[in-house]
Amino acid sequence: MPQPQNELPLPKEDTDSAASSADPALSLIRQKLSRVYGDEPSAIEEEQEITAFGAQSKHQRFMQQLMKSGKDTAIIQTEWHNYYQQLPDKEKHEVWQEFYANHSRSNAYATSFAAQKRKVHAEPSTPHTPINTTTIGHMPEQPEPKPTKSGADLKKQILANVTGGGKLEKRHHIQSLLFGLGLGLVVIFIFMFGFFNERFIAPFITPSRTVSNTPIIVDPVAGNNVGPENKVIIPKINVEVPVVYDVPSISEKDLQGALERGVVHYPQSPVPGQDGNVVVVGHSSNNIFNKGKYKFAFVLLNKLEVGDTFMLNYNGQRYVYKIYTKKVVSPNDVAVLGPTDKQATATLITCDPPGTALNRLVLIGEQISPEPSKNIAATQPDTPAQLPTVLPGNAESLFQRLFGWL
């Protein structure tokens, strides 16, 4: 679209057109004016200027009415074009003058805004020269950057804080040594405790503290006046714990699982009231991390001597046994699981010394109540068809559980 540049020619009045039609120079001027003002300013740009600065002339008010009419932009452009074409050259000149004036004002505002933004970035404002944040779009003040330290300065500061000026003093060496020794002792204590806690703790734990809270006073000849619970009672060492009779097999896994519920009647041996050797095994100690509350049931079994008694309550009947043999055997002496030289006996077996599985303590008692003559024959052989190679002992230690050692 052609637009006027630099100096704008002044149009002549329509009254002079007839007089000057014969003048070639005047005709040339009118042709130039017609080419210059033949096209109107863009309706979109006019709309933008009216929005920014308001309608200040009749031409702008006409455009403002078109804007408010809600018509399509193409229709507004067409009606603006028709309006402009009907104007005389003088008013067309006025339209262009208004257009350039508003255009210059827009450029001046943009230039001023850009200059102020550049000034803000180049020279941060001070309390004496405040910046008009409304004019520049509420630009926040930039904080003054803090001075940065070099890598060498940081290294010196760290060394000074850690080592007291960059040099280790005697106390630093002593502190490091003490820390290392303390940490090593803690590790050794944890290792030794996990490995040997059965031996360290077992001598200080008695069944009366873990199993029975009151001293046991029983009548050895109470006969059938007992409850239905199956248990072993040893008055001298204050033991009263359940006896588990439902172990499915003689495997070590089944035995150790049953020992978490009490002491265990050895499978395939007779039960109280039958002829033969009733075998009962129990823990003297065990790892405190293992399950069950009967880990120390037989820890004081070595306090019993020949002549002492113990009882087995079974199916509502109390059976009393008097110890006549006390001995320590190796874990491989499985013959103690078999019959004895008497009609009806009961054998108590536990690990010895407490806290280890080196040997087995064996106590054999002869039935004295009720009379053995009232017993019945065992329903299965007194000697198991297949004896184990090792007598039952303590469960796996903590390290055996974790690493499969020993």
C-alpha positions in Angstrom: 0.0 0.0 0.0 1.6 3.3 -1.0 2.1 5.7 1.9 3.3 9.3 1.9 7.0 9.9 2.9 8.8 12.9 4.3 7.0 16.1 3.1 3.3 15.7 2.4 1.8 17.8 -0.5 -1.1 20.0 0.3 -4.2 19.2 -1.7 -6.2 22.0 -3.5 -9.8 22.8 -2.9 -12.4 21.3 -5.2 -13.5 24.8 -6.3 -10.2 25.3 -8.1 -10.4 22.1 -10.1 -12.2 23.6 -13.1 -9.9 26.6 -13.3 -6.7 24.6 -13.2 -7.7 21.8 -15.5 -5.8 23.4 -18.3 -2.6 23.8 -16.3 -0.4 20.8 -16.9 1.6 21.4 -13.7 -1.5 21.6 -11.6 -2.8 18.4 -13.2 0.4 16.6 -12.4 0.1 17.7 -8.7 -3.4 16.4 -8.5 -2.4 13.1 -10.1 0.3 12.7 -7.4 -2.2 13.5 -4.7 -4.6 10.9 -6.1 -1.9 8.3 -6.1 -0.7 9.2 -2.6 -4.1 9.3 -0.9 -5.8 6.7 -3.1 -5.5 4.1 -0.4 -6.6 4.6 3.2 -4.6 3.6 6.3 -5.2 0.1 7.5 -8.4 -0.4 9.5 -6.6 -2.7 11.9 -3.9 -0.1 12.6 -6.5 2.6 13.0 -8.3 0.4 15.5 -5.1 -0.2 17.5 -4.4 3.5 17.6 -8.0 4.4 18.7 -7.8 1.7 21.4 -4.5 3.2 22.6 -5.2 7.0 22.4 -8.9 7.3 21.9 -11.1 8.8 19.1 -10.0 12.4 18.6 -11.6 13.3 15.2 -14.8 12.5 13.3 -12.9 10.0 11.2 -11.7 8.1 14.3 -15.2 8.4 15.8 -16.5 6.8 12.6 -14.0 4.0 12.9 -14.9 3.6 16.6 -18.5 3.0 15.7 -17.4 0.4 13.2 -15.4 -1.3 16.0 -18.4 -1.4 18.3 -20.8 -2.7 15.7 -19.4 -6.3 16.1 -18.9 -6.7 12.4 -16.3 -8.9 10.8 -12.8 -7.4 10.2 -13.2 -7.7 6.4 -16.5 -5.8 6.5 -15.1 -3.1 8.7 -12.2 -2.8 6.2 -14.6 -2.4 3.3 -16.8 0.2 5.0 -13.7 2.1 6.1 -12.5 2.0 2.6 -15.8 3.3 1.2 -15.9 6.1 3.8 -12.3 7.1 3.0 -12.9 7.2 -0.8 -15.8 9.6 -0.4 -13.6 12.1 1.5 -12.2 15.1 -0.2 -8.4 15.2 -0.6 -8.1 17.6 2.3 -9.8 15.3 4.7 -7.9 12.4 3.3 -4.8 14.4 4.2 -6.1 14.9 7.7 -6.7 11.1 8.1 -3.1 10.5 7.2 -1.8 13.3 9.4 -3.7 11.7 12.4 -2.4 8.3 11.5 1.3 9.5 11.5 0.9 11.5 14.7 -0.5 8.5 16.6 2.1 6.3 15.0 4.9 8.6 16.2 3.4 8.7 19.7 3.4 4.9 19.8 7.1 4.7 18.7 8.1 7.4 21.3 6.4 5.4 24.1 8.1 2.1 23.0 11.5 3.8 22.8 11.1 5.4 26.2 10.1 2.1 27.8 13.0 0.2 26.2 15.4 2.9 27.4 14.2 2.7 31.0 14.5 -1.1 31.0 18.1 -0.9 29.7 18.8 1.6 32.4 17.5 -0.7 35.1 19.7 -3.6 34.0 22.8 -1.4 33.5 22.5 0.8 36.7 20.4 -0.6 39.6 18.4 2.0 41.3 19.5 3.5 44.7 17.3 5.0 47.4 18.0 8.5 46.0 17.0 7.7 42.4 13.8 5.5 42.6 12.5 3.9 39.4 8.9 4.3 38.3 8.0 0.6 38.3 4.5 1.4 37.0 6.0 2.8 33.8 8.4 -0.1 33.2 5.9 -2.9 34.0 6.7 -3.3 37.7 10.3 -4.5 37.2 11.7 -5.6 40.6 15.0 -4.3 41.8 17.9 -6.6 41.1 19.9 -7.5 44.3 23.5 -6.6 44.4 25.6 -9.7 43.7 27.7 -11.0 46.5 31.4 -11.4 46.0 32.4 -14.9 45.3 35.4 -16.7 46.8 38.0 -18.4 44.8 38.8 -22.1 45.1 42.0 -21.5 47.0 40.1 -19.3 49.6 37.5 -22.0 50.1 40.2 -24.7 50.6 41.9 -22.6 53.2 38.7 -22.0 55.0 37.8 -25.7 55.1 41.3 -26.7 56.3 41.2 -24.0 59.0 37.8 -25.2 60.3 38.7 -29.0 60.2 42.3 -29.1 61.3 42.8 -25.9 63.3 44.7 -23.8 60.8 45.5 -26.6 58.4 47.7 -28.5 60.8 46.8 -31.6 62.8 47.4 -31.2 66.5 48.3 -33.9 69.0 44.8 -34.0 70.3 43.5 -34.8 66.8 45.6 -37.9 66.6 44.4 -39.0 70.1 40.8 -38.5 69.2 41.2 -40.5 66.0 42.9 -43.3 67.9 40.2 -43.4 70.6 37.5 -43.4 68.0 39.0 -46.3 66.1 39.5 -48.3 69.3 36.0 -47.6 70.5 34.5 -48.7 67.2 36.6 -51.8 67.1 35.5 -52.8 70.6 31.8 -52.3 69.7 32.3 -54.6 66.6 34.1 -57.2 68.8 31.4 -57.0 71.4 28.6 -57.5 68.9 30.5 -60.4 67.3 31.2 -62.1 70.6 27.7 -61.5 72.0 26.1 -63.0 68.9 28.5 -66.0 69.0 28.7 -66.7 72.7 25.6 -65.2 74.3 24.3 -68.7 75.1 27.3 -69.3 77.4 27.4 -65.8 78.9 23.8 -65.4 79.7 22.7 -69.0 80.5 24.4 -69.2 84.0 22.4 -66.1 85.1 19.0 -67.4 84.1 17.0 -69.9 86.1 13.8 -71.6 85.2 12.0 -70.0 88.2 12.4 -66.6 86.5 11.3 -67.7 83.1 8.9 -70.5 83.6 7.4 -70.5 87.1 6.8 -67.5 89.4 6.1 -69.3 92.6 8.0 -72.1 94.5 6.7 -75.6 93.6 5.4 -77.7 96.5 3.8 -80.9 95.3 2.6 -84.1 96.9 4.6 -87.0 95.2 1.7 -89.4 95.7 -1.1 -87.1 94.5 -2.3 -89.8 92.2 -5.0 -88.8 89.8 -5.6 -85.4 91.4 -3.8 -83.5 88.7 -5.0 -81.4 85.8 -5.1 -82.4 82.1 -1.9 -80.6 81.1 1.1 -82.7 80.2 4.1 -81.3 82.0 7.3 -82.1 83.9 7.7 -80.9 87.5 11.1 -80.8 89.3 10.6 -79.3 92.7 14.2 -79.0 93.7 15.1 -76.6 90.9 11.6 -75.0 90.7 10.9 -76.3 87.2 7.3 -76.8 85.8 7.2 -76.8 82.0 5.0 -78.3 79.3 6.0 -81.6 77.7 5.3 -81.8 74.0 4.1 -85.3 72.9 3.0 -84.6 69.3 6.4 -84.4 67.5 5.9 -86.1 64.1 9.4 -87.5 63.7 12.9 -87.7 65.2 14.3 -85.3 62.6 16.3 -82.4 64.0 14.0 -79.8 62.4 10.8 -81.3 64.0 12.5 -81.6 67.4 13.8 -78.0 67.4 10.4 -76.7 66.4 8.7 -78.6 69.2 11.4 -77.4 71.8 10.0 -73.8 71.2 6.8 -75.0 73.0 8.4 -76.7 76.0 10.5 -79.8 76.6 9.9 -82.7 74.2 9.0 -86.3 74.6 11.3 -88.2 72.2 9.3 -89.8 69.4 9.1 -93.7 69.4 9.9 -93.9 73.1 7.2 -95.1 75.5 4.9 -92.6 77.3 4.3 -92.5 81.0 2.2 -95.4 82.2 3.9 -97.8 79.8 6.8 -100.2 80.4 10.2 -99.0 79.1 12.2 -95.8 79.0 10.4 -92.5 78.6 12.8 -90.0 77.1 12.3 -86.2 77.6 14.8 -83.7 76.1 15.1 -80.0 76.8 17.3 -77.0 76.3 19.8 -75.9 79.0 20.3 -72.6 77.1 20.0 -71.2 73.7 20.5 -68.1 71.6 18.4 -65.2 73.0 17.4 -64.4 69.4 15.8 -67.8 68.9 12.1 -68.3 69.3 10.4 -69.8 72.4 10.3 -69.1 76.1 11.7 -72.5 77.2 15.3 -72.0 76.0 16.6 -72.4 79.6 14.1 -75.0 81.0 16.9 -77.5 82.0 19.7 -75.0 82.7 19.8 -76.1 86.4 19.3 -79.8 85.7 22.9 -80.5 86.9 21.9 -79.5 90.4 19.9 -82.7 90.7 21.6 -85.7 92.4 20.9 -89.3 92.8 17.9 -89.7 95.1 16.1 -86.6 94.0 12.6 -86.9 92.4 10.8 -85.5 89.4 7.2 -85.9 88.1 5.6 -86.3 84.7 1.9 -85.4 84.5 0.3 -87.3 81.6 -3.4 -87.6 80.7 -4.5 -86.6 84.2 -2.2 -89.0 86.0 1.0 -88.1 87.9 4.0 -90.4 87.5 6.8 -90.0 90.0 10.4 -91.0 89.3 13.4 -91.2 91.6 16.9 -90.6 90.1 19.3 -93.4 90.3 21.8 -92.5 87.5 23.5 -89.2 86.7 26.1 -89.1 84.0 27.6 -86.9 81.2 27.9 -88.6 77.7 29.1 -87.5 74.3 26.5 -86.3 71.7 27.1 -89.6 69.8 26.0 -91.9 72.7 22.5 -92.5 71.4 22.2 -95.7 73.5 20.7 -93.6 76.3 17.6 -93.3 74.1 17.1 -97.1 74.4 15.8 -99.3 77.3 17.3 -99.6 80.7 17.8 -102.5 83.1 14.5 -101.6 84.9 10.9 -102.1 84.1 9.7 -98.5 83.9 12.1 -95.5 83.8 12.2 -91.9 82.6 15.3 -90.2 81.2 15.9 -86.4 81.2 18.5 -85.2 78.7 20.0 -81.7 78.1 23.3 -80.1 76.8 26.2 -79.8 79.1 27.8 -77.5 80.1 25.0 -74.9 79.7 25.6 -72.7 76.8 27.4 -75.3 74.7 26.6 -78.5 72.8 29.8 -80.3 73.7 28.2 -83.0 75.8 24.9 -84.3 77.1 23.8 -84.5 80.8 21.6 -87.6 81.4 19.5 -88.2 84.4 17.6 -91.6 84.7 14.8 -92.1 87.2 12.9 -95.2 88.2 9.1 -95.0 88.5 8.0 -95.2 92.1 4.4 -94.0 91.8 2.1 -95.5 90.8 3.4 -99.0 91.1 5.1 -100.1 87.8 3.1 -103.3 88.0 0.1 -101.2 86.9 1.8 -100.1 83.7 0.8 -101.5 80.3 3.1 -102.8 77.6 4.4 -100.2 75.1 2.5 -100.1 71.9 5.7 -99.7 70.0 9.3 -101.0 70.4 11.2 -99.4 73.2 14.2 -99.1 70.9 13.5 -97.1 67.8 13.9 -99.0 64.5 16.5 -96.4 63.4 18.4 -94.4 66.1 19.8 -91.0 65.2 23.6 -90.5 65.0 23.6 -87.5 67.4 21.5 -86.8 70.5 19.3 -83.7 70.3 21.0 -80.5 71.4 20.8 -76.7 71.2 19.3 -75.0 68.2 21.6 -73.3 65.7 23.5 -70.3 66.9 23.0 -66.8 65.5 26.0 -67.2 63.2 25.0 -70.6 62.1 21.6 -69.2 61.1 23.2 -66.3 59.2 26.2 -68.0 57.6 25.8 -71.7 58.1 29.0 -71.8 60.1 30.0 -74.7 62.3 
